[in-house]
Amino acid sequence: MLVAISIGVVLGIVAPDTARAMRPVGDTFIKLVKMVIGPIIFLTIVLGIGNMADLKKVGKVGGKALLYFEIVTTFALAIGLVVVNVTKPGAGLNVATLAKGDVSRFTAQGQSIGFVDIVTHIVPDSVAGAFAQGDILQIVFFAILFGVALAALHNVGNAEPLLSMLERLSQVFFRIVALIMKVAPIGAFGAMAYTVGNFGLRTLLPLGRLMLDVYLTMFLFVFVVLNLIARLYGFSLWQYLKYIREEIVLVLGTSSSEVALPRMLDKLERYGCSKTVVGLVIPAGYSFNLDGTSIYLSMAAIFIAQVYGVDLSIGQQLSLLAILMLTSKGAAGVTGSGFIVLASTLAATKVVPVEGVALVLGVDRFMSEARAIVNLIGNGVATIVIAKSEGAFDERRREVAVEQLHRERLAGAA
């Protein structure tokens, strides 16, 4: 994976035209993974809930997860605001010197996002439509209803044949994921080559300060905030990061945290978290616990204000924080969701020019890797935290998983 990513970067610099032609390679790999995400999420949630006798515990786990998501993502938003106000990456930059692009479709969609839209979007028009569109939030909603209904049948002894069939079907889909991952380096090469070849590196130098600040903030968030949470709940963040390092590299190459979702569902269950907790927390986290995206959104919004010379008061920035708490949950699973959320936030403030979103269009792709990696790490930490708080974490299984992975890596190296 690392070799493939490096070759992609080199090709993008040396032969940008050829690199741009590699886009279908990366897009095809991401489509392969997205093809199985819907069924895997559905089966994981249904099996997790369907095998539970106490449905009250399902509601308790879900409520605790949503509370955790809101607290941590709000903290991420606040950290982003603090850092960008201290470092001021947009101060002194000339709007005319920055690369721009057409963001009309993002601003148009962004202006339509409201609380009612977010709530009504959760319920799909049809079950088939949710799976066809690959809308994670809608699939989660239907899977929870299906799982609860199945658990009710389980209590009267009518669910065992269906549960057994779904379990075998789940194993088939995870085997498909294992086959797809064989070509992961090729997909990462194509995605990285296109990114560097299309956007280039020289044109992004004026935005280098913003990139540096965003990467630094995300590094601090992971190794300070998430590390403190991990210590509080009695597990090692570093060991967890080593356990999911293949998934981190996969996300680095493809700029998408979704490509690692099927593997994360499997690995966190093997790491010691119960199937119910994994099935509820990970899919929901992909909609509500986007720590990396939250940091980026708050910093990008203030950066645009700084470039345009708009001096936001403390009250205005707190209002911005409140709006981001809502809008950052509003476009999960939508292509270009970062721009849609950013546009909707700026449109709601009516202070910072919405067209300023175009200023970060070119550099966004180079920050999306960091966003996706932090989102991935944050969702895994959330799952372990909820599992431990519910007494649904098996330390022995974690030790076995870590030891088994260590042996596999040694065998691979040999």
Wavefront OBJ file of the C-alpha trace (Angstrom):
o trace
v 0.000 0.000 0.000
v 2.727 2.486 0.964
v 4.742 1.669 -2.163
v 1.641 2.074 -4.353
v 0.786 5.435 -2.766
v 4.375 6.651 -3.238
v 4.372 5.619 -6.909
v 1.068 7.458 -7.354
v 2.535 10.670 -5.886
v 5.635 10.435 -8.104
v 3.531 9.820 -11.229
v 1.333 12.805 -10.361
v 4.379 15.069 -10.169
v 6.328 13.689 -13.149
v 3.485 12.974 -15.611
v 0.304 14.759 -14.461
v -1.625 14.003 -17.666
v -1.010 10.276 -17.290
v -1.790 10.491 -13.564
v -5.135 12.146 -14.222
v -6.033 9.218 -16.476
v -5.670 6.922 -13.427
v -8.869 8.257 -11.864
v -11.044 5.293 -13.020
v -8.673 2.920 -11.222
v -9.222 4.596 -7.847
v -12.928 5.189 -8.436
v -13.518 1.548 -9.397
v -11.875 0.269 -6.206
v -13.975 2.611 -4.029
v -17.104 1.459 -5.880
v -16.154 -2.161 -5.197
v -16.057 -1.470 -1.464
v -19.206 0.659 -1.436
v -20.964 -2.190 -3.254
v -20.824 -4.329 -0.082
v -21.041 -1.629 2.618
v -24.869 -1.525 2.685
v -25.432 -5.272 3.110
v -22.612 -5.589 5.661
v -23.942 -2.728 7.817
v -27.446 -4.177 7.624
v -26.358 -7.705 8.543
v -24.048 -6.559 11.363
v -26.736 -4.437 13.031
v -29.518 -6.994 12.563
v -27.418 -9.848 13.968
v -26.225 -7.703 16.870
v -29.733 -6.671 17.907
v -31.511 -9.871 16.859
v -29.386 -12.000 19.187
v -30.161 -9.805 22.201
v -32.854 -10.734 24.654
v -32.897 -7.315 26.381
v -34.010 -4.654 23.889
v -33.685 -1.951 26.547
v -29.928 -2.441 26.346
v -30.009 -1.639 22.627
v -31.643 1.713 23.352
v -29.187 2.364 26.164
v -26.180 1.655 23.930
v -27.571 3.843 21.138
v -28.363 6.736 23.478
v -24.959 6.556 25.134
v -23.247 6.481 21.725
v -25.141 9.560 20.457
v -24.298 11.466 23.661
v -20.619 10.552 23.272
v -20.661 11.587 19.590
v -22.124 15.000 20.363
v -19.676 15.747 23.188
v -16.553 14.673 21.284
v -17.466 16.280 17.936
v -18.359 19.542 19.695
v -14.959 19.405 21.381
v -13.339 18.826 17.974
v -15.179 21.844 16.532
v -14.074 23.985 19.473
v -10.422 22.898 19.140
v -10.499 23.839 15.475
v -11.857 27.304 16.302
v -9.211 27.899 18.961
v -6.257 26.833 16.797
v -7.328 28.779 13.699
v -7.822 31.926 15.810
v -4.342 31.573 17.287
v -2.452 30.719 14.090
v -4.552 32.909 11.690
v -3.596 31.054 8.454
v -5.845 33.277 6.300
v -4.607 36.634 7.578
v -2.736 38.641 4.933
v -3.618 36.359 2.008
v -4.921 37.934 -1.180
v -8.176 36.412 -2.436
v -7.064 36.901 -6.051
v -3.921 34.760 -5.591
v -5.755 31.688 -4.317
v -6.848 28.865 -6.625
v -10.604 28.791 -7.151
v -13.142 26.453 -8.671
v -16.826 26.065 -9.429
v -18.713 25.249 -6.233
v -22.195 26.263 -7.359
v -23.613 22.771 -6.866
v -22.267 22.635 -3.311
v -23.589 26.077 -2.343
v -27.007 25.312 -3.869
v -27.304 22.072 -1.886
v -25.844 23.678 1.218
v -28.445 26.433 1.347
v -31.229 23.832 1.442
v -29.975 21.943 4.513
v -32.135 22.498 7.584
v -33.116 20.588 10.725
v -36.337 19.264 9.166
v -34.420 18.087 6.081
v -31.933 16.225 8.267
v -34.647 14.460 10.288
v -36.828 13.501 7.321
v -33.786 12.270 5.388
v -33.188 9.537 7.966
v -36.341 7.673 6.904
v -35.930 6.216 3.377
v -38.659 6.461 0.752
v -38.180 2.733 0.245
v -35.934 0.012 1.613
v -34.585 -0.753 -1.854
v -33.868 2.944 -2.405
v -31.734 3.166 0.740
v -29.568 0.250 -0.408
v -29.462 1.434 -4.031
v -28.248 4.904 -3.015
v -25.870 3.512 -0.388
v -27.196 5.927 2.235
v -25.607 4.702 5.476
v -27.955 6.598 7.791
v -31.082 5.240 6.111
v -29.685 1.692 6.084
v -28.898 1.992 9.805
v -32.458 3.174 10.511
v -34.057 0.256 8.651
v -31.583 -2.270 10.103
v -32.419 -1.181 13.669
v -36.160 -1.615 12.993
v -35.529 -5.024 11.402
v -33.269 -6.111 14.275
v -35.756 -5.042 16.941
v -38.565 -6.928 15.170
v -36.339 -9.989 14.834
v -35.388 -9.834 18.516
v -39.078 -9.826 19.413
v -39.528 -13.016 17.366
v -36.370 -14.407 18.969
v -38.038 -14.136 22.368
v -40.905 -16.376 21.217
v -38.568 -18.868 19.541
v -39.310 -18.121 15.875
v -36.143 -16.324 14.821
v -33.413 -18.986 14.921
v -33.634 -20.157 11.261
v -33.502 -16.578 9.926
v -30.666 -15.600 12.305
v -28.666 -18.642 11.204
v -29.173 -17.781 7.529
v -28.209 -14.122 8.064
v -25.078 -15.209 9.942
v -23.932 -17.362 7.016
v -24.780 -14.544 4.572
v -22.675 -12.159 6.664
v -19.693 -14.511 6.393
v -20.077 -14.535 2.599
v -19.994 -10.723 2.418
v -16.914 -10.504 4.633
v -15.217 -13.032 2.348
v -16.072 -10.757 -0.597
v -14.401 -7.881 1.281
v -11.271 -10.003 1.731
v -11.178 -10.603 -2.036
v -11.650 -6.894 -2.819
v -8.814 -5.934 -0.465
v -6.386 -7.932 -2.620
v -6.490 -5.064 -5.143
v -6.405 -2.279 -2.531
v -2.848 -1.135 -3.480
v -3.930 -0.681 -7.108
v -6.917 1.388 -6.015
v -4.791 3.519 -3.699
v -2.271 4.109 -6.504
v -4.997 5.305 -8.884
v -6.637 7.599 -6.320
v -3.364 9.217 -5.218
v -2.007 9.611 -8.768
v -5.192 11.394 -9.868
v -5.201 13.675 -6.820
v -1.613 14.884 -7.272
v -1.840 14.999 -11.070
v -5.122 16.917 -11.107
v -4.561 19.453 -8.346
v -0.770 19.678 -8.408
v 1.432 20.800 -5.554
v 2.715 24.229 -6.620
v -0.723 25.812 -6.900
v -1.451 24.825 -3.295
v 1.482 26.662 -1.711
v -0.574 29.754 -0.755
v -2.899 27.444 1.175
v -0.042 25.556 2.797
v -0.540 27.308 6.135
v -4.132 26.115 6.362
v -3.093 22.564 5.463
v -0.327 22.594 8.061
v -2.638 23.960 10.763
v -5.347 21.400 10.001
v -2.871 18.489 10.103
v -1.338 19.782 13.348
v -4.753 20.209 14.985
v -5.841 16.714 13.998
v -2.582 15.263 15.309
v -3.153 16.995 18.662
v -6.770 15.832 18.760
v -5.810 12.176 18.262
v -2.762 12.043 20.542
v -4.049 14.341 23.263
v -7.862 14.240 23.361
v -8.468 10.683 22.160
v -5.439 9.460 24.104
v -6.886 10.929 27.325
v -10.244 9.260 26.595
v -8.468 5.943 25.976
v -6.522 6.212 29.238
v -9.720 7.101 31.112
v -11.341 3.889 29.861
v -8.285 1.720 30.447
v -6.931 0.890 26.996
v -3.885 1.870 24.969
v -4.491 4.219 22.038
v -1.124 3.291 20.545
v -1.877 -0.440 20.614
v -5.261 0.225 18.993
v -3.602 2.333 16.257
v -1.115 -0.441 15.550
v -3.990 -2.920 15.361
v -5.801 -0.885 12.666
v -2.726 0.391 10.812
v -3.669 -1.429 7.593
v -7.019 0.365 7.611
v -5.277 3.707 8.252
v -2.996 3.207 5.246
v -5.981 2.165 3.124
v -7.805 5.378 4.031
v -4.649 7.414 3.406
v -4.464 6.118 -0.150
v -8.129 6.482 -1.042
v -9.122 9.586 0.987
v -12.287 7.760 2.068
v -13.003 6.330 5.511
v -15.889 4.305 4.044
v -13.518 1.897 2.281
v -12.310 0.670 5.672
v -15.778 0.348 7.221
v -16.349 -3.372 6.499
v -12.926 -4.315 7.891
v -13.443 -2.111 10.972
v -16.712 -3.895 11.776
v -14.903 -7.236 11.711
v -11.675 -6.143 13.442
v -13.332 -4.314 16.349
v -15.485 -7.340 17.087
v -12.346 -9.503 17.103
v -10.644 -6.849 19.245
v -13.107 -7.582 22.063
v -16.168 -5.391 21.454
v -19.551 -7.137 21.422
v -21.353 -7.564 18.094
v -24.250 -5.362 19.263
v -22.019 -2.435 20.219
v -19.978 -2.692 17.013
v -23.107 -2.968 14.883
v -24.696 0.132 16.400
v -21.754 2.427 17.096
v -19.582 2.117 13.966
v -22.318 2.721 11.341
v -23.900 5.510 13.394
v -20.456 7.029 13.930
v -20.001 7.390 10.177
v -22.913 9.841 10.272
v -22.647 11.459 13.699
v -19.048 11.100 14.913
v -16.942 12.785 12.231
v -14.178 14.258 14.407
v -11.784 15.022 11.544
v -14.512 16.627 9.453
v -15.594 18.755 12.433
v -12.072 20.108 12.926
v -11.732 20.881 9.214
v -15.120 22.627 8.988
v -14.515 25.010 11.879
v -11.004 25.878 10.668
v -12.047 26.306 7.012
v -14.944 28.609 7.950
v -12.728 30.934 10.011
v -9.954 30.739 7.381
v -12.369 32.027 4.719
v -13.449 34.839 7.055
v -9.804 35.789 7.642
v -9.035 35.839 3.891
v -11.989 38.154 3.242
v -11.065 40.343 6.201
v -14.268 39.533 8.118
v -13.537 39.953 11.823
v -15.903 37.613 13.667
v -16.715 38.448 17.288
v -16.717 35.818 20.032
v -20.516 35.745 19.889
v -20.509 35.209 16.117
v -17.967 32.404 16.436
v -20.052 30.711 19.119
v -23.066 30.998 16.806
v -20.938 29.428 14.072
v -20.056 26.595 16.470
v -23.747 26.032 17.257
v -24.662 25.932 13.548
v -21.801 23.513 12.802
v -23.042 21.190 15.562
v -26.179 20.767 13.465
v -24.975 21.039 9.875
v -21.966 18.729 10.388
v -24.511 15.904 10.831
v -26.603 16.971 7.858
v -24.877 15.657 4.750
v -23.501 12.289 5.807
v -23.001 9.946 2.880
v -23.473 12.712 0.290
v -20.770 13.235 -2.359
v -18.903 16.456 -1.608
v -20.512 16.576 1.844
v -17.674 18.673 3.289
v -18.417 21.488 0.863
v -22.177 21.134 1.279
v -21.869 21.461 5.066
v -19.402 24.347 4.791
v -21.671 26.159 2.325
v -24.776 25.626 4.474
v -22.946 26.933 7.539
v -21.700 30.087 5.828
v -25.141 30.645 4.297
v -26.712 30.394 7.760
v -24.293 32.905 9.336
v -24.948 35.499 6.585
v -21.626 37.125 7.556
v -18.904 35.187 5.722
v -19.278 35.079 1.883
v -20.580 31.670 0.759
v -18.535 31.887 -2.453
v -15.432 31.721 -0.248
v -15.902 27.934 -0.225
v -14.189 27.974 -3.636
v -10.946 29.121 -1.988
v -10.383 25.746 -0.332
v -11.588 23.603 -3.248
v -8.124 22.780 -4.583
v -6.523 22.052 -1.220
v -9.509 20.122 0.130
v -8.496 16.851 -1.491
v -5.105 16.977 0.236
v -6.757 17.463 3.618
v -9.418 14.818 3.044
v -6.922 12.057 3.904
v -6.379 13.572 7.340
v -10.121 14.040 7.856
v -10.886 10.469 6.865
v -8.119 8.998 9.050
v -9.222 10.959 12.134
v -12.854 9.966 11.489
v -11.770 6.320 11.277
v -9.691 6.464 14.472
v -12.396 8.378 16.351
v -15.129 5.888 15.484
v -13.008 2.973 16.645
v -12.209 4.705 19.945
v -15.927 5.477 20.417
v -16.805 1.802 19.890
v -14.278 0.604 22.456
v -15.381 3.276 24.962
v -19.073 2.352 24.655
v -18.268 -1.372 24.847
v -16.191 -0.898 28.009
v -18.799 1.341 29.626
v -21.454 -1.322 28.965
v -19.321 -4.197 30.232
v -19.407 -5.586 26.687
v -15.646 -5.760 26.096
v -13.715 -9.050 26.255
v -10.081 -8.442 27.270
v -9.123 -12.024 26.530
v -10.434 -11.743 22.969
v -8.443 -8.530 22.515
v -5.222 -10.244 23.619
v -5.846 -13.144 21.227
v -6.606 -10.770 18.327
v -3.470 -8.694 18.890
v -1.295 -11.804 19.175
v -2.843 -13.379 16.068
v -2.340 -10.196 14.026
v 1.275 -10.001 15.219
v 1.906 -13.579 14.052
v 0.261 -12.874 10.685
v 2.477 -9.825 10.150
v 5.605 -11.764 11.053
v 4.591 -14.531 8.643
v 3.918 -11.954 5.928
v 7.298 -10.331 6.476
v 9.006 -13.711 6.305
l 1 2 3 4 5 6 7 8 9 10 11 12 13 14 15 16 17 18 19 20 21 22 23 24 25 26 27 28 29 30 31 32 33 34 35 36 37 38 39 40 41 42 43 44 45 46 47 48 49 50 51 52 53 54 55 56 57 58 59 60 61 62 63 64 65 66 67 68 69 70 71 72 73 74 75 76 77 78 79 80 81 82 83 84 85 86 87 88 89 90 91 92 93 94 95 96 97 98 99 100 101 102 103 104 105 106 107 108 109 110 111 112 113 114 115 116 117 118 119 120 121 122 123 124 125 126 127 128 129 130 131 132 133 134 135 136 137 138 139 140 141 142 143 144 145 146 147 148 149 150 151 152 153 154 155 156 157 158 159 160 161 162 163 164 165 166 167 168 169 170 171 172 173 174 175 176 177 178 179 180 181 182 183 184 185 186 187 188 189 190 191 192 193 194 195 196 197 198 199 200 201 202 203 204 205 206 207 208 209 210 211 212 213 214 215 216 217 218 219 220 221 222 223 224 225 226 227 228 229 230 231 232 233 234 235 236 237 238 239 240 241 242 243 244 245 246 247 248 249 250 251 252 253 254 255 256 257 258 259 260 261 262 263 264 265 266 267 268 269 270 271 272 273 274 275 276 277 278 279 280 281 282 283 284 285 286 287 288 289 290 291 292 293 294 295 296 297 298 299 300 301 302 303 304 305 306 307 308 309 310 311 312 313 314 315 316 317 318 319 320 321 322 323 324 325 326 327 328 329 330 331 332 333 334 335 336 337 338 339 340 341 342 343 344 345 346 347 348 349 350 351 352 353 354 355 356 357 358 359 360 361 362 363 364 365 366 367 368 369 370 371 372 373 374 375 376 377 378 379 380 381 382 383 384 385 386 387 388 389 390 391 392 393 394 395 396 397 398 399 400 401 402 403 404 405 406 407 408 409 410 411 412 413 414
